[in-house]
Amino acid sequence: MAGSSAHNLPQHTSLDEHVAFFDDHDMGDYLEGMAEVEFAVDIKNRKHLVAIEEEIVSKLTEIARTEQVTAEALINSWLKERISNYPKEHKGAT
């Protein structure tokens, strides 16, 4: 990119065409022609990955399909229910 001049970004008729273009081209060559934007990012909403045994995942996936929800939504729903029903004397500091 050093020594190169800014390139004009070609017009694309679809998002897929735009994505395909940048699969083969360096976005850095087109930065000068792009508008500066600002956006907010909510980093408070975090997700945690947890290992689940394969047999359990298979059953969860099957149940989620039957319920027409994602496995993630099903697991979150079940965990929220279980936590809300957990005996108060067992609740510890988080």
Biopython code that builds the backbone (N, CA, C, O; Angstrom):
import numpy as np
from Bio.PDB.StructureBuilder import StructureBuilder

atoms = [
    (1, "MET", "N", (0.812, -1.180, 0.000)),
    (1, "MET", "CA", (0.000, 0.000, 0.000)),
    (1, "MET", "C", (0.861, 1.251, 0.000)),
    (1, "MET", "O", (0.414, 2.304, -0.455)),
    (2, "ALA", "N", (2.074, 1.160, 0.495)),
    (2, "ALA", "CA", (2.965, 2.306, 0.519)),
    (2, "ALA", "C", (3.219, 2.780, -0.898)),
    (2, "ALA", "O", (3.518, 1.985, -1.788)),
    (3, "GLY", "N", (3.095, 4.104, -1.103)),
    (3, "GLY", "CA", (3.340, 4.663, -2.423)),
    (3, "GLY", "C", (2.166, 4.554, -3.365)),
    (3, "GLY", "O", (2.238, 5.080, -4.476)),
    (4, "SER", "N", (1.093, 3.902, -2.979)),
    (4, "SER", "CA", (-0.050, 3.758, -3.871)),
    (4, "SER", "C", (-1.023, 4.895, -3.636)),
    (4, "SER", "O", (-1.133, 5.415, -2.526)),
    (5, "SER", "N", (-1.724, 5.275, -4.685)),
    (5, "SER", "CA", (-2.727, 6.326, -4.541)),
    (5, "SER", "C", (-4.061, 5.679, -4.206)),
    (5, "SER", "O", (-4.244, 4.474, -4.377)),
    (6, "ALA", "N", (-4.995, 6.503, -3.724)),
    (6, "ALA", "CA", (-6.315, 5.989, -3.363)),
    (6, "ALA", "C", (-7.034, 5.493, -4.602)),
    (6, "ALA", "O", (-6.939, 6.101, -5.668)),
    (7, "HIS", "N", (-7.743, 4.405, -4.466)),
    (7, "HIS", "CA", (-8.535, 3.846, -5.558)),
    (7, "HIS", "C", (-9.991, 4.237, -5.356)),
    (7, "HIS", "O", (-10.450, 4.407, -4.227)),
    (8, "ASN", "N", (-10.708, 4.377, -6.462)),
    (8, "ASN", "CA", (-12.142, 4.623, -6.374)),
    (8, "ASN", "C", (-12.854, 3.300, -6.155)),
    (8, "ASN", "O", (-12.582, 2.317, -6.845)),
    (9, "LEU", "N", (-13.752, 3.279, -5.208)),
    (9, "LEU", "CA", (-14.516, 2.079, -4.905)),
    (9, "LEU", "C", (-15.583, 1.882, -5.971)),
    (9, "LEU", "O", (-16.412, 2.769, -6.176)),
    (10, "PRO", "N", (-15.583, 0.740, -6.657)),
    (10, "PRO", "CA", (-16.601, 0.506, -7.686)),
    (10, "PRO", "C", (-17.993, 0.338, -7.080)),
    (10, "PRO", "O", (-18.133, -0.079, -5.930)),
    (11, "GLN", "N", (-19.010, 0.663, -7.857)),
    (11, "GLN", "CA", (-20.393, 0.484, -7.422)),
    (11, "GLN", "C", (-20.768, -0.989, -7.554)),
    (11, "GLN", "O", (-20.436, -1.634, -8.549)),
    (12, "HIS", "N", (-21.455, -1.514, -6.556)),
    (12, "HIS", "CA", (-21.900, -2.903, -6.579)),
    (12, "HIS", "C", (-23.418, -2.933, -6.496)),
    (12, "HIS", "O", (-24.036, -2.068, -5.876)),
    (13, "THR", "N", (-24.010, -3.938, -7.127)),
    (13, "THR", "CA", (-25.472, -4.035, -7.146)),
    (13, "THR", "C", (-26.031, -4.874, -6.000)),
    (13, "THR", "O", (-27.244, -4.914, -5.793)),
    (14, "SER", "N", (-25.150, -5.546, -5.252)),
    (14, "SER", "CA", (-25.631, -6.362, -4.134)),
    (14, "SER", "C", (-24.555, -6.450, -3.061)),
    (14, "SER", "O", (-23.377, -6.197, -3.316)),
    (15, "LEU", "N", (-24.976, -6.806, -1.878)),
    (15, "LEU", "CA", (-24.036, -7.002, -0.780)),
    (15, "LEU", "C", (-23.088, -8.159, -1.091)),
    (15, "LEU", "O", (-21.896, -8.080, -0.795)),
    (16, "ASP", "N", (-23.611, -9.231, -1.686)),
    (16, "ASP", "CA", (-22.770, -10.381, -2.048)),
    (16, "ASP", "C", (-21.663, -9.966, -3.016)),
    (16, "ASP", "O", (-20.524, -10.417, -2.894)),
    (17, "GLU", "N", (-22.000, -9.112, -3.968)),
    (17, "GLU", "CA", (-21.008, -8.631, -4.936)),
    (17, "GLU", "C", (-19.947, -7.789, -4.227)),
    (17, "GLU", "O", (-18.759, -7.884, -4.537)),
    (18, "HIS", "N", (-20.377, -6.979, -3.290)),
    (18, "HIS", "CA", (-19.467, -6.133, -2.520)),
    (18, "HIS", "C", (-18.521, -6.997, -1.676)),
    (18, "HIS", "O", (-17.316, -6.747, -1.632)),
    (19, "VAL", "N", (-19.069, -8.000, -1.017)),
    (19, "VAL", "CA", (-18.258, -8.907, -0.198)),
    (19, "VAL", "C", (-17.254, -9.656, -1.066)),
    (19, "VAL", "O", (-16.087, -9.789, -0.696)),
    (20, "ALA", "N", (-17.706, -10.144, -2.221)),
    (20, "ALA", "CA", (-16.818, -10.867, -3.138)),
    (20, "ALA", "C", (-15.675, -9.969, -3.603)),
    (20, "ALA", "O", (-14.539, -10.424, -3.742)),
    (21, "PHE", "N", (-15.976, -8.700, -3.842)),
    (21, "PHE", "CA", (-14.947, -7.755, -4.280)),
    (21, "PHE", "C", (-13.834, -7.671, -3.238)),
    (21, "PHE", "O", (-12.654, -7.737, -3.582)),
    (22, "PHE", "N", (-14.211, -7.526, -1.959)),
    (22, "PHE", "CA", (-13.196, -7.389, -0.920)),
    (22, "PHE", "C", (-12.557, -8.717, -0.520)),
    (22, "PHE", "O", (-11.587, -8.727, 0.238)),
    (23, "ASP", "N", (-13.077, -9.821, -1.010)),
    (23, "ASP", "CA", (-12.370, -11.091, -0.850)),
    (23, "ASP", "C", (-11.090, -11.077, -1.674)),
    (23, "ASP", "O", (-10.112, -11.745, -1.337)),
    (24, "ASP", "N", (-11.109, -10.299, -2.772)),
    (24, "ASP", "CA", (-9.974, -10.261, -3.704)),
    (24, "ASP", "C", (-9.188, -8.956, -3.666)),
    (24, "ASP", "O", (-8.153, -8.860, -4.325)),
    (25, "HIS", "N", (-9.637, -7.955, -2.928)),
    (25, "HIS", "CA", (-8.985, -6.653, -2.901)),
    (25, "HIS", "C", (-8.715, -6.218, -1.466)),
    (25, "HIS", "O", (-9.421, -6.613, -0.538)),
    (26, "ASP", "N", (-7.679, -5.399, -1.301)),
    (26, "ASP", "CA", (-7.307, -4.877, 0.008)),
    (26, "ASP", "C", (-8.131, -3.631, 0.318)),
    (26, "ASP", "O", (-8.051, -2.634, -0.400)),
    (27, "MET", "N", (-8.922, -3.690, 1.386)),
    (27, "MET", "CA", (-9.763, -2.548, 1.748)),
    (27, "MET", "C", (-8.916, -1.307, 2.021)),
    (27, "MET", "O", (-9.377, -0.184, 1.817)),
    (28, "GLY", "N", (-7.692, -1.503, 2.477)),
    (28, "GLY", "CA", (-6.803, -0.374, 2.751)),
    (28, "GLY", "C", (-6.565, 0.504, 1.539)),
    (28, "GLY", "O", (-6.313, 1.700, 1.683)),
    (29, "ASP", "N", (-6.641, -0.067, 0.353)),
    (29, "ASP", "CA", (-6.458, 0.711, -0.874)),
    (29, "ASP", "C", (-7.625, 1.648, -1.138)),
    (29, "ASP", "O", (-7.515, 2.539, -1.980)),
    (30, "TYR", "N", (-8.729, 1.471, -0.449)),
    (30, "TYR", "CA", (-9.956, 2.239, -0.716)),
    (30, "TYR", "C", (-10.385, 3.114, 0.462)),
    (30, "TYR", "O", (-11.418, 3.780, 0.384)),
    (31, "LEU", "N", (-9.621, 3.126, 1.540)),
    (31, "LEU", "CA", (-10.023, 3.851, 2.746)),
    (31, "LEU", "C", (-10.217, 5.345, 2.523)),
    (31, "LEU", "O", (-11.150, 5.931, 3.073)),
    (32, "GLU", "N", (-9.348, 5.977, 1.723)),
    (32, "GLU", "CA", (-9.457, 7.423, 1.513)),
    (32, "GLU", "C", (-10.772, 7.805, 0.855)),
    (32, "GLU", "O", (-11.253, 8.919, 1.064)),
    (33, "GLY", "N", (-11.362, 6.928, 0.075)),
    (33, "GLY", "CA", (-12.615, 7.222, -0.606)),
    (33, "GLY", "C", (-13.849, 6.871, 0.206)),
    (33, "GLY", "O", (-14.973, 7.108, -0.239)),
    (34, "MET", "N", (-13.654, 6.313, 1.383)),
    (34, "MET", "CA", (-14.790, 5.904, 2.216)),
    (34, "MET", "C", (-15.127, 6.987, 3.230)),
    (34, "MET", "O", (-14.241, 7.660, 3.757)),
    (35, "ALA", "N", (-16.416, 7.145, 3.497)),
    (35, "ALA", "CA", (-16.872, 8.125, 4.483)),
    (35, "ALA", "C", (-16.547, 7.633, 5.888)),
    (35, "ALA", "O", (-16.613, 6.440, 6.180)),
    (36, "GLU", "N", (-16.194, 8.583, 6.748)),
    (36, "GLU", "CA", (-15.949, 8.245, 8.146)),
    (36, "GLU", "C", (-17.295, 8.097, 8.848)),
    (36, "GLU", "O", (-18.198, 8.910, 8.651)),
    (37, "VAL", "N", (-17.422, 7.071, 9.657)),
    (37, "VAL", "CA", (-18.676, 6.829, 10.372)),
    (37, "VAL", "C", (-18.394, 6.640, 11.854)),
    (37, "VAL", "O", (-17.287, 6.278, 12.253)),
    (38, "GLU", "N", (-19.407, 6.889, 12.650)),
    (38, "GLU", "CA", (-19.327, 6.629, 14.085)),
    (38, "GLU", "C", (-20.490, 5.732, 14.466)),
    (38, "GLU", "O", (-21.584, 5.860, 13.916)),
    (39, "PHE", "N", (-20.261, 4.831, 15.401)),
    (39, "PHE", "CA", (-21.326, 3.959, 15.874)),
    (39, "PHE", "C", (-21.023, 3.547, 17.302)),
    (39, "PHE", "O", (-19.869, 3.513, 17.730)),
    (40, "ALA", "N", (-22.067, 3.239, 18.016)),
    (40, "ALA", "CA", (-21.926, 2.829, 19.409)),
    (40, "ALA", "C", (-21.809, 1.312, 19.487)),
    (40, "ALA", "O", (-22.435, 0.583, 18.717)),
    (41, "VAL", "N", (-21.006, 0.861, 20.416)),
    (41, "VAL", "CA", (-20.833, -0.567, 20.647)),
    (41, "VAL", "C", (-21.196, -0.853, 22.100)),
    (41, "VAL", "O", (-20.665, -0.222, 23.015)),
    (42, "ASP", "N", (-22.087, -1.790, 22.305)),
    (42, "ASP", "CA", (-22.494, -2.164, 23.653)),
    (42, "ASP", "C", (-21.677, -3.369, 24.094)),
    (42, "ASP", "O", (-22.008, -4.508, 23.766)),
    (43, "ILE", "N", (-20.609, -3.111, 24.837)),
    (43, "ILE", "CA", (-19.745, -4.218, 25.267)),
    (43, "ILE", "C", (-20.197, -4.822, 26.593)),
    (43, "ILE", "O", (-19.544, -5.718, 27.128)),
    (44, "LYS", "N", (-21.321, -4.326, 27.122)),
    (44, "LYS", "CA", (-21.831, -4.868, 28.375)),
    (44, "LYS", "C", (-22.485, -6.231, 28.170)),
    (44, "LYS", "O", (-22.543, -7.037, 29.098)),
    (45, "ASN", "N", (-22.972, -6.488, 26.974)),
    (45, "ASN", "CA", (-23.650, -7.748, 26.674)),
    (45, "ASN", "C", (-22.598, -8.775, 26.258)),
    (45, "ASN", "O", (-22.168, -8.802, 25.105)),
    (46, "ARG", "N", (-22.193, -9.610, 27.197)),
    (46, "ARG", "CA", (-21.152, -10.590, 26.923)),
    (46, "ARG", "C", (-21.753, -11.978, 26.820)),
    (46, "ARG", "O", (-22.787, -12.271, 27.420)),
    (47, "LYS", "N", (-21.096, -12.821, 26.057)),
    (47, "LYS", "CA", (-21.497, -14.223, 25.955)),
    (47, "LYS", "C", (-20.326, -15.068, 26.430)),
    (47, "LYS", "O", (-19.164, -14.706, 26.246)),
    (48, "HIS", "N", (-20.648, -16.185, 27.037)),
    (48, "HIS", "CA", (-19.620, -17.087, 27.550)),
    (48, "HIS", "C", (-19.782, -18.442, 26.880)),
    (48, "HIS", "O", (-20.895, -18.945, 26.725)),
    (49, "LEU", "N", (-18.683, -19.012, 26.494)),
    (49, "LEU", "CA", (-18.701, -20.328, 25.865)),
    (49, "LEU", "C", (-18.481, -21.393, 26.930)),
    (49, "LEU", "O", (-17.598, -21.268, 27.779)),
    (50, "VAL", "N", (-19.286, -22.430, 26.874)),
    (50, "VAL", "CA", (-19.209, -23.518, 27.839)),
    (50, "VAL", "C", (-19.176, -24.830, 27.067)),
    (50, "VAL", "O", (-19.959, -25.028, 26.138)),
    (51, "ALA", "N", (-18.279, -25.717, 27.446)),
    (51, "ALA", "CA", (-18.194, -27.020, 26.786)),
    (51, "ALA", "C", (-19.373, -27.889, 27.217)),
    (51, "ALA", "O", (-19.699, -27.978, 28.400)),
    (52, "ILE", "N", (-20.004, -28.528, 26.234)),
    (52, "ILE", "CA", (-21.138, -29.414, 26.496)),
    (52, "ILE", "C", (-20.838, -30.755, 25.835)),
    (52, "ILE", "O", (-20.355, -30.807, 24.704)),
    (53, "GLU", "N", (-21.126, -31.827, 26.545)),
    (53, "GLU", "CA", (-20.873, -33.166, 26.010)),
    (53, "GLU", "C", (-21.660, -33.384, 24.721)),
    (53, "GLU", "O", (-22.782, -32.896, 24.578)),
    (54, "GLU", "N", (-21.071, -34.109, 23.798)),
    (54, "GLU", "CA", (-21.658, -34.341, 22.471)),
    (54, "GLU", "C", (-23.057, -34.952, 22.547)),
    (54, "GLU", "O", (-23.958, -34.543, 21.815)),
    (55, "GLU", "N", (-23.231, -35.922, 23.423)),
    (55, "GLU", "CA", (-24.541, -36.579, 23.559)),
    (55, "GLU", "C", (-25.621, -35.576, 23.980)),
    (55, "GLU", "O", (-26.752, -35.623, 23.496)),
    (56, "ILE", "N", (-25.248, -34.672, 24.888)),
    (56, "ILE", "CA", (-26.197, -33.652, 25.347)),
    (56, "ILE", "C", (-26.513, -32.674, 24.219)),
    (56, "ILE", "O", (-27.669, -32.295, 24.031)),
    (57, "VAL", "N", (-25.496, -32.267, 23.474)),
    (57, "VAL", "CA", (-25.704, -31.339, 22.354)),
    (57, "VAL", "C", (-26.649, -31.942, 21.325)),
    (57, "VAL", "O", (-27.520, -31.250, 20.800)),
    (58, "SER", "N", (-26.483, -33.215, 21.037)),
    (58, "SER", "CA", (-27.357, -33.877, 20.062)),
    (58, "SER", "C", (-28.809, -33.825, 20.514)),
    (58, "SER", "O", (-29.701, -33.517, 19.723)),
    (59, "LYS", "N", (-29.045, -34.129, 21.787)),
    (59, "LYS", "CA", (-30.414, -34.097, 22.311)),
    (59, "LYS", "C", (-30.958, -32.671, 22.346)),
    (59, "LYS", "O", (-32.119, -32.443, 22.009)),
    (60, "LEU", "N", (-30.124, -31.709, 22.752)),
    (60, "LEU", "CA", (-30.539, -30.303, 22.774)),
    (60, "LEU", "C", (-30.937, -29.818, 21.386)),
    (60, "LEU", "O", (-31.951, -29.141, 21.220)),
    (61, "THR", "N", (-30.135, -30.168, 20.404)),
    (61, "THR", "CA", (-30.418, -29.761, 19.027)),
    (61, "THR", "C", (-31.742, -30.332, 18.555)),
    (61, "THR", "O", (-32.529, -29.643, 17.907)),
    (62, "GLU", "N", (-31.982, -31.579, 18.878)),
    (62, "GLU", "CA", (-33.239, -32.235, 18.497)),
    (62, "GLU", "C", (-34.436, -31.545, 19.172)),
    (62, "GLU", "O", (-35.448, -31.280, 18.523)),
    (63, "ILE", "N", (-34.316, -31.260, 20.460)),
    (63, "ILE", "CA", (-35.403, -30.592, 21.184)),
    (63, "ILE", "C", (-35.616, -29.181, 20.641)),
    (63, "ILE", "O", (-36.755, -28.753, 20.455)),
    (64, "ALA", "N", (-34.534, -28.463, 20.387)),
    (64, "ALA", "CA", (-34.638, -27.096, 19.862)),
    (64, "ALA", "C", (-35.356, -27.085, 18.517)),
    (64, "ALA", "O", (-36.187, -26.215, 18.256)),
    (65, "ARG", "N", (-35.033, -28.052, 17.668)),
    (65, "ARG", "CA", (-35.723, -28.158, 16.368)),
    (65, "ARG", "C", (-37.214, -28.385, 16.563)),
    (65, "ARG", "O", (-38.040, -27.754, 15.903)),
    (66, "THR", "N", (-37.549, -29.284, 17.467)),
    (66, "THR", "CA", (-38.955, -29.579, 17.752)),
    (66, "THR", "C", (-39.679, -28.334, 18.269)),
    (66, "THR", "O", (-40.820, -28.070, 17.889)),
    (67, "GLU", "N", (-39.014, -27.579, 19.132)),
    (67, "GLU", "CA", (-39.601, -26.371, 19.725)),
    (67, "GLU", "C", (-39.497, -25.158, 18.791)),
    (67, "GLU", "O", (-40.047, -24.096, 19.085)),
    (68, "GLN", "N", (-38.802, -25.318, 17.684)),
    (68, "GLN", "CA", (-38.580, -24.256, 16.692)),
    (68, "GLN", "C", (-37.904, -23.031, 17.306)),
    (68, "GLN", "O", (-38.316, -21.892, 17.083)),
    (69, "VAL", "N", (-36.859, -23.298, 18.082)),
    (69, "VAL", "CA", (-36.020, -22.244, 18.652)),
    (69, "VAL", "C", (-34.570, -22.658, 18.443)),
    (69, "VAL", "O", (-34.290, -23.807, 18.102)),
    (70, "THR", "N", (-33.658, -21.729, 18.647)),
    (70, "THR", "CA", (-32.247, -22.084, 18.558)),
    (70, "THR", "C", (-31.841, -22.851, 19.814)),
    (70, "THR", "O", (-32.482, -22.736, 20.858)),
    (71, "ALA", "N", (-30.783, -23.622, 19.701)),
    (71, "ALA", "CA", (-30.263, -24.340, 20.867)),
    (71, "ALA", "C", (-29.840, -23.335, 21.937)),
    (71, "ALA", "O", (-30.026, -23.583, 23.128)),
    (72, "GLU", "N", (-29.275, -22.209, 21.521)),
    (72, "GLU", "CA", (-28.864, -21.171, 22.471)),
    (72, "GLU", "C", (-30.062, -20.648, 23.263)),
    (72, "GLU", "O", (-29.985, -20.507, 24.484)),
    (73, "ALA", "N", (-31.164, -20.360, 22.575)),
    (73, "ALA", "CA", (-32.367, -19.856, 23.250)),
    (73, "ALA", "C", (-32.925, -20.901, 24.213)),
    (73, "ALA", "O", (-33.354, -20.567, 25.317)),
    (74, "LEU", "N", (-32.919, -22.149, 23.796)),
    (74, "LEU", "CA", (-33.419, -23.230, 24.646)),
    (74, "LEU", "C", (-32.578, -23.363, 25.914)),
    (74, "LEU", "O", (-33.119, -23.454, 27.016)),
    (75, "ILE", "N", (-31.275, -23.373, 25.757)),
    (75, "ILE", "CA", (-30.374, -23.509, 26.907)),
    (75, "ILE", "C", (-30.538, -22.325, 27.852)),
    (75, "ILE", "O", (-30.638, -22.510, 29.065)),
    (76, "ASN", "N", (-30.567, -21.113, 27.307)),
    (76, "ASN", "CA", (-30.733, -19.928, 28.157)),
    (76, "ASN", "C", (-32.050, -19.973, 28.920)),
    (76, "ASN", "O", (-32.096, -19.635, 30.103)),
    (77, "SER", "N", (-33.107, -20.383, 28.257)),
    (77, "SER", "CA", (-34.422, -20.483, 28.900)),
    (77, "SER", "C", (-34.386, -21.493, 30.041)),
    (77, "SER", "O", (-34.867, -21.216, 31.140)),
    (78, "TRP", "N", (-33.819, -22.655, 29.776)),
    (78, "TRP", "CA", (-33.742, -23.692, 30.801)),
    (78, "TRP", "C", (-32.884, -23.246, 31.985)),
    (78, "TRP", "O", (-33.247, -23.472, 33.140)),
    (79, "LEU", "N", (-31.760, -22.620, 31.699)),
    (79, "LEU", "CA", (-30.885, -22.173, 32.783)),
    (79, "LEU", "C", (-31.549, -21.090, 33.628)),
    (79, "LEU", "O", (-31.450, -21.115, 34.855)),
    (80, "LYS", "N", (-32.224, -20.140, 32.983)),
    (80, "LYS", "CA", (-32.930, -19.095, 33.732)),
    (80, "LYS", "C", (-33.994, -19.707, 34.637)),
    (80, "LYS", "O", (-34.138, -19.313, 35.794)),
    (81, "GLU", "N", (-34.735, -20.674, 34.101)),
    (81, "GLU", "CA", (-35.777, -21.346, 34.892)),
    (81, "GLU", "C", (-35.160, -22.073, 36.084)),
    (81, "GLU", "O", (-35.648, -21.969, 37.210)),
    (82, "ARG", "N", (-34.098, -22.798, 35.826)),
    (82, "ARG", "CA", (-33.440, -23.573, 36.888)),
    (82, "ARG", "C", (-32.870, -22.655, 37.969)),
    (82, "ARG", "O", (-32.991, -22.937, 39.161)),
    (83, "ILE", "N", (-32.253, -21.566, 37.544)),
    (83, "ILE", "CA", (-31.672, -20.623, 38.501)),
    (83, "ILE", "C", (-32.758, -19.957, 39.338)),
    (83, "ILE", "O", (-32.593, -19.782, 40.545)),
    (84, "SER", "N", (-33.865, -19.585, 38.704)),
    (84, "SER", "CA", (-34.945, -18.918, 39.453)),
    (84, "SER", "C", (-35.603, -19.862, 40.452)),
    (84, "SER", "O", (-36.172, -19.403, 41.442)),
    (85, "ASN", "N", (-35.541, -21.159, 40.218)),
    (85, "ASN", "CA", (-36.130, -22.145, 41.126)),
    (85, "ASN", "C", (-35.130, -22.710, 42.126)),
    (85, "ASN", "O", (-35.496, -23.523, 42.975)),
    (86, "TYR", "N", (-33.881, -22.290, 42.034)),
    (86, "TYR", "CA", (-32.847, -22.796, 42.926)),
    (86, "TYR", "C", (-33.140, -22.321, 44.347)),
    (86, "TYR", "O", (-33.449, -21.147, 44.551)),
    (87, "PRO", "N", (-33.049, -23.218, 45.335)),
    (87, "PRO", "CA", (-33.364, -22.842, 46.721)),
    (87, "PRO", "C", (-32.519, -21.658, 47.192)),
    (87, "PRO", "O", (-31.311, -21.602, 46.960)),
    (88, "LYS", "N", (-33.180, -20.723, 47.854)),
    (88, "LYS", "CA", (-32.520, -19.499, 48.300)),
    (88, "LYS", "C", (-31.329, -19.775, 49.222)),
    (88, "LYS", "O", (-30.339, -19.045, 49.184)),
    (89, "GLU", "N", (-31.416, -20.820, 50.047)),
    (89, "GLU", "CA", (-30.310, -21.088, 50.973)),
    (89, "GLU", "C", (-29.031, -21.520, 50.252)),
    (89, "GLU", "O", (-27.949, -21.465, 50.835)),
    (90, "HIS", "N", (-29.142, -21.943, 49.004)),
    (90, "HIS", "CA", (-27.966, -22.338, 48.241)),
    (90, "HIS", "C", (-27.395, -21.197, 47.416)),
    (90, "HIS", "O", (-26.319, -21.329, 46.833)),
    (91, "LYS", "N", (-28.107, -20.075, 47.361)),
    (91, "LYS", "CA", (-27.626, -18.946, 46.560)),
    (91, "LYS", "C", (-26.422, -18.337, 47.251)),
    (91, "LYS", "O", (-26.480, -17.954, 48.419)),
    (92, "GLY", "N", (-25.344, -18.257, 46.515)),
    (92, "GLY", "CA", (-24.131, -17.662, 47.043)),
    (92, "GLY", "C", (-23.830, -16.368, 46.318)),
    (92, "GLY", "O", (-24.575, -15.956, 45.429)),
    (93, "ALA", "N", (-22.758, -15.741, 46.691)),
    (93, "ALA", "CA", (-22.338, -14.509, 46.020)),
    (93, "ALA", "C", (-21.888, -14.848, 44.613)),
    (93, "ALA", "O", (-21.275, -15.888, 44.371)),
    (94, "THR", "N", (-22.200, -13.957, 43.693)),
    (94, "THR", "CA", (-21.796, -14.181, 42.298)),
    (94, "THR", "C", (-20.562, -13.422, 41.952)),
    (94, "THR", "O", (-20.088, -13.499, 40.819)),
]
sb = StructureBuilder()
sb.init_structure("model")
sb.init_model(0)
sb.init_chain("A")
sb.init_seg("    ")
for serial, (resi, resn, name, xyz) in enumerate(atoms, 1):
    if name == "N":
        sb.init_residue(resn, " ", resi, " ")
    sb.init_atom(name, np.array(xyz, "f"), 0.0, 1.0, " ", f" {name:<3s}", serial, name[0])
structure = sb.get_structure()
